[in-house]
Amino acid sequence: MRVFYSPKCLRYWQEGHAESPDRVREAYNFLKKYFDFYDAKPCSDDDLLAVHSSKLVNKIKQGKFYDSETPNLKGMYDYAKLAAGSAILALRTAVGGENSFSLMRPPGHHAGRNFLGGFCYFNNMAIAVEKALKILNKIAILDIDGHHGNGTQDIFLGRKDVLYVSLHQKNVYPLTGFISERNCINYPLLPGINEDEYLEVVEKALEKIEIFKPDLIAVSAGFDTYKKDPLVELELSYKTYWHIGGMISFLGKPVAAVLEGGYHKDMGKCIQRFLSGLE
């Protein structure tokens, strides 16, 4: 298991914002006892433009955007490129036969082809998947964040080489993902779902992925589904993530995971259980 990370991702912050550097800093301090870490490197402008419009890329590059939840902070273009580049390295590592994880911020799955939002600037997972598809035929994205990845769906809807499967709480931000559309399969969940119920849905999701027969499974790994997270009302425990990782591993495909959400102090423990399950 290779984990990609750069302390540079801790340098930006907005006071009182849920997507704070503490969430990743504390996770890193916990995880470094268990895994080997490798340096993240930024993606190129061409990597961004493979999935995003030049209009969006230029707005972020020039700092000419406003979103109430996605702050316009100095240097954000470079921080976002670094997170996307880390995701590319994670998928490249999985293509080479070694499972991987990108422990970086900002997250990305709410960023679409021509929009940002929900703490996300560029879609790290989509950028990495698009690049990996230059050498692979098909990739399945499993999104286990507590919120629907509307940006990832926007980018890949209708593609035959990508399957997007999302488990997320119903009626929370971004108020999408209520139905499945073409290659995008959505499982909206009611608040308070317990571990057994959640894992039953994971099993259904993995059946869809198995039928798709991907060359690689890319996991948008959000840990806001944990019972102590302040933004989502799902009831998963540490143990749940170990089970999820094990179920994914059972499919026998290379796996690359990229951090999305999770806004609580137990991030490190949840991630460690998930990665241990994958192993």
C-alpha positions in Angstrom: 0.0 0.0 0.0 1.5 3.3 -1.1 0.1 6.5 0.4 0.7 9.8 -1.4 0.8 13.1 0.6 2.4 16.5 0.8 2.4 18.8 3.8 1.9 21.7 1.4 -1.8 20.8 1.4 -2.0 22.0 5.0 -1.0 25.6 4.2 -4.4 27.0 3.2 -7.3 27.4 5.6 -10.3 29.6 6.4 -11.2 30.1 10.0 -14.3 28.1 11.0 -14.5 26.1 7.7 -15.2 22.4 8.0 -12.6 21.5 5.4 -9.7 22.4 7.6 -6.1 21.3 7.5 -6.5 19.6 10.9 -8.6 16.8 9.3 -5.7 15.7 7.1 -2.9 16.6 9.5 -4.3 14.4 12.3 -4.9 11.6 9.8 -1.3 11.8 8.6 0.0 11.7 12.1 -2.0 8.6 12.8 -1.4 6.8 9.5 2.4 7.3 9.3 2.7 4.5 12.0 1.1 2.0 9.6 2.0 2.9 6.0 4.8 4.2 3.8 4.3 7.7 2.5 5.4 9.1 -0.9 5.6 12.7 -2.1 2.7 14.1 -4.1 3.4 16.1 -7.2 1.2 18.6 -9.0 -0.6 17.7 -12.2 -0.2 19.7 -15.4 -2.5 22.2 -17.0 -3.2 19.7 -19.7 -4.3 17.2 -17.1 -6.9 19.7 -15.9 -8.1 20.6 -19.3 -8.7 16.9 -20.1 -11.8 17.0 -17.9 -12.5 20.7 -17.1 -13.3 23.7 -19.3 -10.7 26.3 -20.0 -13.2 28.8 -18.5 -13.2 27.1 -15.1 -9.4 26.5 -15.1 -8.7 30.1 -15.8 -11.2 31.4 -13.2 -9.4 29.4 -10.5 -6.0 30.2 -11.9 -6.8 34.0 -11.8 -8.7 33.8 -8.5 -11.8 35.2 -10.2 -14.5 33.1 -8.6 -16.9 33.1 -5.7 -18.6 30.2 -4.0 -19.9 30.5 -0.4 -18.6 27.1 0.6 -15.5 26.9 -1.6 -13.3 29.8 -0.5 -11.2 31.8 -2.9 -7.9 31.7 -1.1 -4.4 32.8 -2.2 -2.5 30.0 -3.9 -5.6 27.8 -4.3 -4.9 27.0 -7.9 -1.5 25.4 -6.9 -3.0 23.5 -3.9 -5.7 22.1 -6.1 -3.2 21.0 -8.8 -1.2 19.3 -6.1 -4.2 17.3 -4.9 -5.1 16.3 -8.5 -1.5 15.3 -9.2 -1.5 13.1 -6.1 -4.6 11.3 -7.4 -2.8 10.7 -10.7 0.1 9.1 -8.8 -2.3 6.9 -6.8 -4.0 5.6 -10.0 -0.6 5.1 -11.7 0.6 3.1 -8.8 -2.5 0.9 -8.9 -2.1 0.3 -12.6 1.4 -1.0 -11.7 -0.1 -3.5 -9.4 0.2 -1.9 -6.0 -2.9 -0.5 -4.1 -2.7 3.1 -3.2 -4.3 6.0 -1.4 -4.0 9.8 -1.9 -4.2 11.7 1.5 -4.7 15.2 0.2 -6.9 18.2 0.2 -8.9 19.9 -1.3 -11.4 17.1 -2.2 -12.7 17.0 -5.7 -15.9 15.1 -6.5 -18.2 18.1 -6.5 -16.2 19.9 -9.2 -17.8 19.4 -12.7 -16.6 20.1 -16.2 -17.5 23.8 -15.8 -18.2 24.4 -12.1 -16.7 24.2 -8.7 -18.4 23.9 -5.3 -18.8 21.9 -2.1 -15.1 22.5 -1.0 -13.9 21.2 -4.4 -12.0 23.1 -7.1 -10.8 20.5 -9.6 -12.1 16.9 -9.7 -9.0 15.0 -8.5 -10.6 11.6 -9.3 -11.9 12.5 -12.7 -8.5 13.9 -13.7 -6.7 10.8 -12.6 -9.2 8.4 -14.2 -9.1 10.3 -17.5 -5.3 10.0 -17.5 -5.3 6.3 -16.6 -7.7 5.6 -19.4 -4.9 6.3 -21.9 -3.5 2.9 -21.0 -6.6 1.1 -19.6 -9.9 0.2 -21.3 -12.4 0.6 -18.4 -12.4 2.0 -14.9 -15.1 1.8 -12.3 -15.4 4.6 -9.7 -17.0 3.7 -6.4 -17.9 6.8 -4.4 -18.5 6.1 -0.7 -18.5 9.8 0.4 -21.6 10.8 2.3 -22.5 13.3 -0.4 -23.2 12.6 -4.0 -20.3 13.3 -6.4 -22.3 15.5 -8.8 -19.1 16.7 -10.4 -17.9 13.2 -11.2 -21.3 12.3 -12.7 -21.3 15.5 -14.7 -17.9 14.7 -16.3 -18.5 11.0 -17.0 -22.2 10.7 -17.7 -22.8 8.7 -20.8 -19.2 7.3 -21.1 -18.8 3.6 -22.0 -15.3 3.3 -20.5 -16.3 4.6 -17.0 -18.9 3.3 -14.5 -19.7 5.6 -11.7 -21.4 4.2 -8.6 -22.3 6.3 -5.6 -23.6 5.6 -2.1 -24.7 8.8 -0.4 -27.2 10.3 2.0 -30.4 11.5 0.4 -31.5 15.2 0.7 -28.2 16.7 1.7 -25.7 18.8 -0.4 -25.7 18.9 -3.4 -29.3 17.6 -3.7 -28.5 15.3 -6.6 -28.0 11.6 -7.2 -31.7 10.7 -6.6 -31.9 8.4 -9.6 -29.5 6.3 -11.7 -28.7 7.6 -15.2 -27.0 5.5 -17.9 -23.5 4.7 -16.6 -24.0 6.5 -13.3 -25.6 4.3 -10.7 -26.8 6.1 -7.5 -27.9 4.7 -4.2 -29.4 7.5 -2.1 -29.6 6.4 1.6 -31.8 7.5 4.4 -30.3 9.1 7.5 -29.5 6.7 10.3 -28.7 3.7 8.2 -26.7 1.1 10.2 -23.7 -0.9 9.3 -25.5 -4.0 8.1 -27.9 -2.1 5.9 -25.0 0.0 4.4 -22.9 -3.1 3.6 -25.9 -4.7 1.8 -25.9 -1.7 -0.5 -22.1 -1.9 -0.9 -22.6 -5.5 -2.0 -25.2 -4.4 -4.6 -22.8 -1.7 -5.8 -19.9 -4.1 -6.2 -22.1 -6.5 -8.2 -22.7 -3.7 -10.7 -18.9 -3.1 -10.8 -18.2 -6.8 -11.3 -20.6 -7.0 -14.2 -18.8 -4.0 -15.8 -15.5 -5.8 -15.6 -13.2 -2.8 -15.1 -9.4 -2.9 -15.3 -9.2 -0.9 -12.1 -11.4 0.3 -9.3 -11.0 3.9 -8.2 -12.6 4.7 -4.8 -13.7 8.3 -4.0 -13.1 7.6 -0.3 -15.1 10.0 1.9 -15.3 9.3 5.6 -18.1 11.6 6.5 -20.3 8.5 6.7 -18.8 7.9 10.1 -21.2 8.2 13.0 -19.4 11.2 14.6 -19.2 13.3 11.4 -21.1 16.7 11.8 -22.2 17.0 8.1 -23.8 13.6 7.4 -26.3 11.6 9.4 -25.1 8.0 8.7 -24.0 5.6 11.4 -20.9 3.8 10.3 -18.2 2.6 12.7 -14.5 2.0 12.3 -15.3 -1.6 11.6 -17.5 -0.8 8.7 -14.6 0.7 6.7 -12.6 -2.5 7.2 -15.5 -4.5 5.8 -15.8 -2.1 2.8 -12.1 -2.4 2.0 -12.3 -6.2 2.2 -15.3 -6.4 0.0 -13.6 -4.3 -2.7 -10.4 -6.3 -2.4 -12.4 -9.5 -2.9 -13.1 -8.5 -6.6 -9.4 -9.0 -7.3 -8.8 -5.7 -9.2 -6.2 -3.1 -8.6 -7.5 -0.4 -6.3 -6.6 3.3 -6.0 -8.4 5.4 -3.4 -8.6 9.2 -3.2 -9.6 11.2 -0.1 -12.9 13.1 -0.4 -14.8 14.2 2.7 -14.7 13.5 6.4 -14.7 16.2 9.0 -14.1 14.6 12.4 -11.2 13.8 14.6 -11.3 10.0 14.0 -10.3 10.3 10.3 -7.0 8.5 10.8 -8.6 5.5 12.4 -11.3 5.3 9.8 -8.8 5.5 6.9 -6.5 3.0 8.5 -9.3 0.4 8.9 -10.3 1.0 5.2 -6.8 0.6 3.9 -6.2 -2.5 6.1 -9.3 -4.0 4.6 -8.0 -3.4 1.1 -4.8 -5.2 2.0 
